[in-house]
Amino acid sequence: MASVLLCHTGSSILSISEEVGYATLSSFNRHFKQWMGVPPSKWRTLKRQSERPIKP
């Protein structure tokens, strides 16, 4: 759920971490990186770049 929110909303990472049930941002960041291989901020950047249309 967090990965979807990171890609498709403008909510802060702190807000998303609270929405998915984490009490602290550091705990969310640590667990997200363990599961996804990159921190949430990097995930957001990578996914947004990959979803941009390619200009001719």
C-alpha positions in Angstrom: 0.0 0.0 0.0 2.8 2.4 0.9 4.5 2.0 -2.5 1.2 2.8 -4.3 0.7 5.9 -2.2 4.3 7.0 -2.8 3.8 6.8 -6.5 0.3 8.1 -6.9 -0.1 10.8 -4.3 1.7 13.9 -3.2 1.4 13.0 0.4 4.5 13.3 2.5 6.4 10.2 3.4 5.7 10.9 7.0 1.9 11.0 6.3 2.1 7.8 4.3 4.1 6.1 7.1 1.4 7.0 9.6 -1.4 6.0 7.2 0.0 2.5 6.8 0.5 2.0 10.5 4.0 3.1 11.5 4.5 5.0 14.7 7.8 6.5 13.6 9.2 7.6 10.2 12.6 5.9 10.9 10.9 2.5 11.4 8.9 2.9 8.2 12.0 3.9 6.3 14.0 1.0 7.6 11.3 -1.6 6.9 10.5 -0.1 3.5 14.1 -0.4 2.4 14.3 -4.0 3.7 11.3 -5.0 1.6 11.8 -2.9 -1.5 15.6 -2.5 -1.6 15.6 1.3 -1.7 14.3 4.0 0.7 10.9 5.4 0.2 12.2 8.7 -1.2 14.3 6.9 -3.8 11.3 4.6 -4.7 9.1 7.6 -5.3 11.7 9.3 -7.5 12.4 6.1 -9.5 8.7 5.2 -10.1 7.8 8.8 -11.1 10.6 8.9 -13.6 9.6 5.5 -15.1 6.0 6.7 -15.5 6.8 9.8 -17.4 5.9 9.7 -21.1 8.8 9.6 -23.5 8.9 12.7 -25.7 9.7 12.1 -29.4 
